[in-house]
């Protein structure tokens, strides 16, 4: 792991300025990346479920349509929670 920017070691000594390094923020960055991956997976699942929803509506299968709607509602709730954790605004 290499830092993006180099700072002088004298900043901390003379000016008492603490600049966090990437290795200090590793846990937060790992959690953020895992949440972003989950967010994208949930979005993909929503797209796939929307296709199932359209097929169920076209075929007139009310039972499958009901299941797909419940699944879409649950996925939308999960997307909203993940977006809130990540600070992402979802427009859809």
Secondary structure as GFF3:
##gff-version 3
##sequence-region A 1 92
A	DSSP	alpha_helix	10	14	.	.	.	ID=ss1
A	DSSP	three_ten_helix	22	25	.	.	.	ID=ss2
A	DSSP	alpha_helix	26	59	.	.	.	ID=ss3
A	DSSP	alpha_helix	62	86	.	.	.	ID=ss4
###
